[in-house]
């Protein structure tokens, strides 16, 4: 999924650094923005350090759900058939 949490945090970091570099701000505003940048760095480390087993679990769940979606029979109602067709299309284009 794009943007990833890491990309979002990196983008926020870049924007805040640009605000600091491109503006004449009062000292307390600079300190607040610097604190937020530091907190974004901590959040980035927490996100990057997420356990690898969660990624493996997500991949396993994605494969299982893809198998189940492929086995869904055509539905007798329009709404259910639209959902089945949508899910089947997503499975067909999914990289996982």
WOPEDA-V344430 format. One record per residue. N is the residue number from 0. RES is the residue in one small letter. SS is DSSP state (hx for helix, st for strand, lp for the rest). PHI is phi as a letter, one per 20 degrees, with the letter a starting at -180 (999 if undefined). OMEGA is omega in radians with two decimals (NA if undefined). Layout:
n:N res:RES ss:SS phi:PHI omega:OMEGA
n:N res:RES ss:SS phi:PHI omega:OMEGA
This chain:
n:0 res:x ss:lp phi:999 omega:-3.13
n:1 res:x ss:lp phi:d omega:-0.13
n:2 res:x ss:lp phi:f omega:3.09
n:3 res:x ss:lp phi:f omega:3.06
n:4 res:x ss:hx phi:g omega:3.13
n:5 res:x ss:hx phi:f omega:3.12
n:6 res:x ss:hx phi:f omega:3.11
n:7 res:x ss:hx phi:f omega:3.12
n:8 res:x ss:hx phi:f omega:3.11
n:9 res:x ss:hx phi:f omega:3.12
n:10 res:x ss:hx phi:f omega:3.10
n:11 res:x ss:hx phi:f omega:3.11
n:12 res:x ss:hx phi:f omega:3.13
n:13 res:x ss:hx phi:f omega:-3.14
n:14 res:x ss:hx phi:f omega:-3.14
n:15 res:x ss:hx phi:f omega:3.10
n:16 res:x ss:hx phi:f omega:3.09
n:17 res:x ss:hx phi:f omega:3.10
n:18 res:x ss:hx phi:f omega:3.12
n:19 res:x ss:hx phi:f omega:-3.06
n:20 res:x ss:hx phi:f omega:-2.97
n:21 res:x ss:hx phi:d omega:-3.06
n:22 res:x ss:lp phi:c omega:3.00
n:23 res:x ss:lp phi:e omega:-3.07
n:24 res:x ss:lp phi:d omega:3.02
n:25 res:x ss:lp phi:f omega:-3.08
n:26 res:x ss:hx phi:g omega:-3.12
n:27 res:x ss:hx phi:f omega:3.07
n:28 res:x ss:hx phi:f omega:3.10
n:29 res:x ss:hx phi:f omega:-3.14
n:30 res:x ss:hx phi:f omega:3.13
n:31 res:x ss:hx phi:f omega:3.14
n:32 res:x ss:hx phi:f omega:3.10
n:33 res:x ss:hx phi:f omega:3.09
n:34 res:x ss:hx phi:f omega:3.12
n:35 res:x ss:hx phi:f omega:3.10
n:36 res:x ss:hx phi:f omega:3.12
n:37 res:x ss:hx phi:f omega:3.11
n:38 res:x ss:hx phi:f omega:3.07
n:39 res:x ss:hx phi:f omega:3.09
n:40 res:x ss:hx phi:f omega:3.11
n:41 res:x ss:hx phi:f omega:3.11
n:42 res:x ss:hx phi:f omega:3.13
n:43 res:x ss:hx phi:f omega:3.11
n:44 res:x ss:hx phi:f omega:3.14
n:45 res:x ss:hx phi:f omega:3.14
n:46 res:x ss:hx phi:f omega:-3.12
n:47 res:x ss:hx phi:f omega:-3.10
n:48 res:x ss:lp phi:e omega:-3.13
n:49 res:x ss:lp phi:f omega:-3.07
n:50 res:x ss:lp phi:g omega:-3.14
n:51 res:x ss:hx phi:f omega:-3.12
n:52 res:x ss:hx phi:f omega:3.09
n:53 res:x ss:hx phi:f omega:3.10
n:54 res:x ss:hx phi:f omega:3.12
n:55 res:x ss:hx phi:f omega:3.10
n:56 res:x ss:hx phi:f omega:3.12
n:57 res:x ss:hx phi:f omega:3.11
n:58 res:x ss:hx phi:f omega:3.12
n:59 res:x ss:hx phi:f omega:3.13
n:60 res:x ss:hx phi:f omega:3.11
n:61 res:x ss:hx phi:f omega:3.13
n:62 res:x ss:hx phi:f omega:-3.14
n:63 res:x ss:hx phi:f omega:3.14
n:64 res:x ss:hx phi:f omega:3.10
n:65 res:x ss:hx phi:f omega:3.10
n:66 res:x ss:hx phi:f omega:-3.13
n:67 res:x ss:hx phi:f omega:3.13
n:68 res:x ss:hx phi:f omega:3.14
n:69 res:x ss:hx phi:f omega:-3.10
n:70 res:x ss:hx phi:e omega:3.14
n:71 res:x ss:lp phi:f omega:3.10
n:72 res:x ss:lp phi:f omega:3.04
n:73 res:x ss:lp phi:g omega:-3.07
n:74 res:x ss:lp phi:e omega:-3.12
n:75 res:x ss:lp phi:e omega:3.11
n:76 res:x ss:lp phi:d omega:-3.10
n:77 res:x ss:hx phi:g omega:-3.10
n:78 res:x ss:hx phi:f omega:3.14
n:79 res:x ss:hx phi:f omega:3.13
n:80 res:x ss:hx phi:f omega:3.08
n:81 res:x ss:hx phi:f omega:3.12
n:82 res:x ss:hx phi:f omega:-3.14
n:83 res:x ss:hx phi:f omega:-3.13
n:84 res:x ss:hx phi:f omega:3.11
n:85 res:x ss:hx phi:f omega:-3.13
n:86 res:x ss:hx phi:f omega:3.11
n:87 res:x ss:hx phi:f omega:3.10
n:88 res:x ss:hx phi:f omega:3.12
n:89 res:x ss:hx phi:f omega:3.12
n:90 res:x ss:hx phi:f omega:-3.11
n:91 res:x ss:hx phi:f omega:-3.11
n:92 res:x ss:hx phi:e omega:-3.10
n:93 res:x ss:lp phi:f omega:3.10
n:94 res:x ss:lp phi:f omega:-3.06
n:95 res:x ss:lp phi:e omega:NA
